[in-house]
Amino acid sequence: MTTIRGAWTQGWGAAAHLIADLLLASVYLTVGTVLITAVTLVPVFAVGVPLLIVTLWLGRVLAAFERTRLLALTGVRVDRPPAGRTGRAWWRRLMLDPTDWRAQGYLALLSLWGLVAGSVILSVLGVGLALAALPAYRTWLPEGGDISVPLIGSVTAGPAVWVLGVFLLLAAPVLARMLVSVDIALADWLIGPGGRRQVEALTERVVSLTQTRAGAVEVAETERRRIERDLHDGPQQRLVAIAMDLGMARGKLAPSGAGDLSADDLAAVRTLVDRAHAASKEAIVELRQVVRGIHPPVLTDRGLDAALSALAARSPVPVEVSVRLPRRPDPTVEAIAYFCVSEALTNVAKHARARSARVEVDEAATPDGSARLLRIVVGDDGVGGADPSRGSGLTGLRARLAAVDGALDVRSPRGAGTQLVMELPMGGGSR
């Protein structure tokens, strides 16, 4: 029962929308007339083109107004259509963008439909109100009490007429909801994403995900090879040396035990054991460094602020760290953020010839405000000139960020340092 009552109440918003269609029809017909005039005058460049640009821009504004009006009066959200091609001059984008021409088509169709639907709903409401209020003014009717009703003709005032008026008032919101569905369909088709464009957007998304998946697999394989190389060049060599030293010490002890060894043999055994002990400690340090490069424990325990501060403390270039986050990001995003900052600071130390660097981490919003982003800025005062198109480590960073729908922006003018701006979705809540 509540649902029926709510739908009936919303129907009055639909009725208001249709009446507004009727009132706006003349305005939109005027815009269409100006558009036709502008197209006709296009050969006269000084007149036709500026008028066409203004008319198309006005159509874009009115399309945005119509999406807002639909949401306010009917509760139906029509999203903006996908953006057109970029890289052109603004006037070329405006004149050649099919979105703006579809908006003009929408205004023309809406003006024609508004004249019909608005007139129907206004007539139903007017007749219903006139008949429902009949008892209040029937004494002023001419003798006989006959009244003229549009589409019905002359009827005699009486209880049946009053019931008909009440029925029309009750039915008007239902009729309005039926009629406004045409407005919604037109809006979705011409000034919204539309079914075909939604399929195109989904297709582009699938292609993008396929590419990012391939990039993520490549990044994972590169990371696996790096870990394997680090283990082979560091801890593995240390452990082999330890095993050899301990084997040699055991060989000297095997024949008769430590009690029968000469002073020189004891000194040699002690040297081998001391060397194995030192190598074991170095292997532990190198293993910690390898693990720290993958996912340091401090990141899990205390978050990005502590992990990045520890990372900056180990950097040969002085690094200033600023982390301003109201909540912790998703663990996966946090790990990727740490890895990206680690790689960026490694690049600074190797290539930038910088005297100082900075890391700034905060939370930002997407351009449409629909989601929150983890924004990371890594900058230095080095020589600049970083170019991700040359297959540098920045390409791996970009692929790692793309795996979670992140983005990398590189600003590196020669002689003016490098600034990397990385954005990742925040993901889950705080922990």
N, C-alpha and C positions, 0 to 999 in steps of 0.2 A: 504493500500500500504506500509505503514511504517512497519507493522508487517511482511509482506512478505519479505521486504528488510532486516529486522533484522534477520529473520529466515535464510535467505540465507547467511548472513554474519556469523552467528553462525555456519553454516554448514562448513565453512572453518576451524574452530576450531575442529569440529568433524573429518574432513579429516586429520588434523594434528595429532589428537589422534590415528586414524587408522594407519597412517604411522609409528607413534611411536610404535604401537602394533607390526608391522612388524619388527622394529629394535630391540625391546625388546624380541621377541619370542625366539631367541637363548639363551638369558640369563635365561629366565624362564624355558626353556626346560632343561638347565643345572642344575638349582635348583631342578627340578623334578627328574632328573637322580641321583643327589647326595642323594635326599631323599630316593629313592628306594635302593640305595647302603647302606645307613645308616640303613634302616629297615632290610636289608639282613644281616648286620653285627651286629645287636643287640645282638645275642647270644655271640658275642665276646665283652664283656662288655667294655673293655678298649678302643675299637675303635668305636663300633656301637653307644653306648649311647651318648657320647660327640658329635659325628658327627650329630646325630639325634637332639640333643638339639640346636646345632648351626643352623642347617637347618631350624628347626621350628621357631627359633627366627628370622632368616633372612626372612622367609615367613611373619611373623608378620610385620616386617619393610616394606617389599615390598607391603603388603596389605595397610598399611597406605599411602605409596607413591602413590598407584593406586587410592585411594580415593581422594587424593590431586590433582592428574593429571586429574581425571574426572571433578572435580570442576573447575579447571583452564581452561581446554580446551573445556568443553561442558556446563559448568554452572550448572551441576546436582550434588547436594550434596547427598552423601551416608553416612549416619551416622554409627558410630562404632557399632558393635554388642554388646549386653549386656555382661557384665563382667561374667566370669566363676566363679566357686566355689572358695571361699577363704579358708584360714585355712590350706592349704597344703604348703609343701616346694615349693620353686619357681621352681625347676626343675620338680617336679611332676605336678604343674599347667601347665607348658609349654608343657610337654609331653602328658598330658591327657586332656587338654582343647580342645574340639571339634572345637572351633573357629580357632585355629592354623591349624588344619587339613583341615578345609574348605578353609582356605587361600591357602594352598598348592594345593587343588583341583582347586581353582580359577586360580592360576598361570598356571597350566597345561592346563586347557581349554582355557585360554586367549592366551597362546602361539600358540595353534592349530588354534583358531579362528583368531588370529592376522596374521598368515601366509596367510590365505584365504582373509580376509577382507582387510588387508593392501595391498596385491598384487593387488586385484581388483581396489581399489581406486587409487593406484599408477599407474596402467595401464591406467585407464580412464584419469587421469590427464596428463600422459605422451603422450598418443595418442592425446588427445584434444589439448595440447600445440603444438605438432608436426604439426597437421593439421591446427591449427589457425595461426601458424607462417609460413605456406607454401609460401605465397607471398614473404617472405623475402629471401627464399633460393631455390625457384623453378628453378632459372636460373642455379643452380649448379647440378640439377638432370640430369640423363642420358637422352639421346634423347628419346623422347616419353613421358617423364614425369610420368611414372608409379612408384608408391610407394607401399610398402607392409605394410598393416595395420593388427595388430594382431586381430584374430577372424573374420576379414573381407576378407583378402586376398589382391590381387593386385588391386589397383584403379588408375585411371588416374587423375593427378593433374588438378584441375579446381575450379571454384567458389563453386560448390556443396560440394567439399571436405573441403574447408575453412569453409563453413557454418556448416558442420558436426563437425569440430573442435571446433568452437565457442559454438555449442550446448553442446558438451561434457564438456567443461569448465564450462558452466552455470549449467549443470545438476550434476556435481561432488559434490557440497555441499549438494544438495538434497539427492543424493545417500548416501553420507557419514552420514547424519543424520539418514537415515534408517538403515544403517549398525551398527552405534554406539549404537543403541537401544539394540542390543544384548549385547554389553559390559556393558551397564547400568543394564540390567536384570541380567546378571551374577554377577555383583558386588553387587547388592542388595540381591541376593539370597545367595551368599557365603561369602562375606566380609562385608555385611551390616546387618541390623536387620532382613530383610526377613519377609515375610508375617506370617509364622508360629510363628517366634520368637516375632513379634509384637503382635500377639494374646496372646502369653504367657505373655509378658510384661504387656499388658492391663489386663489380668486375675489377675496377681499378684497385679496390681494397684487397681483393684476392691476389692480384698481381703483385701489389706492394708486400703483402704478407709472404708470398712465395719468395720474393727477392730477399726480404729480411730474414726469412728462415734459412735460405742458402747462406746469407751473410753470417747468421748466428752459428751455423754449423762450421763455417770456415774459421770464425773467431775461436770457437771451442777447440778446433783442431790445432790452430796456431798456439793457443794457450797450452794445450796438452804437450806439444812439441817443446815449448819454452820450459815447462816444468820438468820434462824429461831431460832437456839439455842442462838445466840448472842442477838437477840431481846428479847427472853424470859428471859434470865438470866440477862440482863441489863436494857434497857429502859422500858420493860414491867413491871418489878418489881418496878422500880421507879414510873411509872405512877400509878400502883395499890396503892403504899404507899401514893402518892399525893392525890389520890381519897379518901382514907380512912381518911387521916388527914383533908382534906377539909370537908368530911362528918361529922366528929366529931366536927369540928368548927361550921359547920352549925347547928348541934344539940344543941350546947350550946347557939347559937344565936336565935334559933327558938321560945322558949317560950314567951319571952317578949321584945326581941330586945337588942341591945348593951347597951342602956341607963340604963337598970335595972340590969345589970350584976354586980356581986361583983368583987372586985379587984382580987380575986383568979381566978374567971372564965375568966376575961379579960386577965390575965397573961397566962392562959391555952390556950385561943383562939389565943393569940399572938404567943405562942410557936408552936401551930399547924400550923399556917399560915407561920411562919418563916421556919419551917421544910419542909412544902410543897414547899415553894419558893426555898429552897436549893436543894430539890430533883428534882424540875423541871429543875434547871440549870444543875444538874448532868445528868439528862436524855437527855438534849440537847447535852451535851458533848459526851455521849455514842452513841447517834444517829449519831453524826458527825463521830465518830470513825467507826461505822458500815458502813456508806456511804463511808468513806474514804477507807475502805478495799475493797469495790466493785469497785468504780471508782471515785477517788477524783476530784473535780472541777478544781484543779490546773493542772491536767493532760490534760484536754480538753483545758484550756486557755493558758497554757505556755509550754506544752510538757513534755517529759521524764526528761530532765535535772532538771527542777524545782521540778517536782513530786518526783523524786528519792532523790533529796537533802532534801526535806521535810521529806521523809521517813527515811533517814539516821539520820536526826536531832532527831527523836523520838526513835531511836534505843538505847537500854541500852549499846550496844557495839559500841565504836567509829568506824565510817564508813567513808572511803574516797571514794568520787564519782567522776568519770571522764566520761563525755559524749562528744563524738566527732562524730557528725552526720551532714553531709552536707544538709540533708533534713529530714523532719518528716516522719515517717513510716505511713502506713495505720492505721486508728483509732483502728480497731480491734486488729492489731498486737501490737500497742502501749499499749492497755489495758492489753493484755496477758503478755506483757513484764513487765509491772508494777506489775501485780499480782505475777508473778514468782519471781521477785526480792524481793517483800514483803514476800513471803513464804520462800525464801532462807534466808533472814535476820532474820526471826522468828526462823528458825531452828538453825541459828548461836547463837542466844540469848539463846535458850532453851538447846541445846545439845553440842555445839562445845567447850564450856569453853574457848573461844577465848578472847584475849586482844584487837584485832583490826580486822577489815574486810575491804574489798575494793570492789567496784563495777565499772566495766569498760564497757562502751557501745560504740561500733563503728560499721562501715559498712564494710562488707567483701564481697568477691565474691565466688560463687560456684566453685568447682574444675575445671569445664569446662568453667568458665567465662560467662555462659549464663544468670545468674541472680544475683541480689544483695541480701545480707543477713544482717539482724540485728543480731549482735554478742554481747552477754552479758556474762561477766565473773564475777562471785561472788566468792571471795576467803576469807579465814580466816586463822589465825595462831593457830587454836585450836588443839584438840586431834586427829582429822581425824577419819578414820574407817567407814565413811558413806557407806552404801551398799543399793542401790535401790532395790536389789532382795529380801530384807527382808520385803517388804511391808511398807516401811517408807513413809514419805511425799514426797520423791523424786519420787515415783511411780505416785502420782497425778500430779507432775510437768511434768513428761514425757508424761502423757496422755494429759495434757492441751496443751503442745507444739505440740504433734502429730496431734491434731485437726486442726492445720493450716500448716501441713507439716514441723513442726519444729523438732529439735533434741536436746537431752540433753546428755552431756558427763560428767561423774563424775570421778574426780581424787582425791582420798582420802586415801593416805597411812597412816597407824597408826602412830601417833605422829608427823605428818608433815602437819597438817591442811587439809582443803578440798577446792577444786576448782571445781566449776560448770561452764561448758561452754555451753551456750544455744544459738541456732541459729534459727532464724525465717525468712521467706521471708519478704522483705521490703514492698511488696504490692504497694499501690498507691503512688502518689507523695506527695510533700509537701503541707501544708495548710497555 
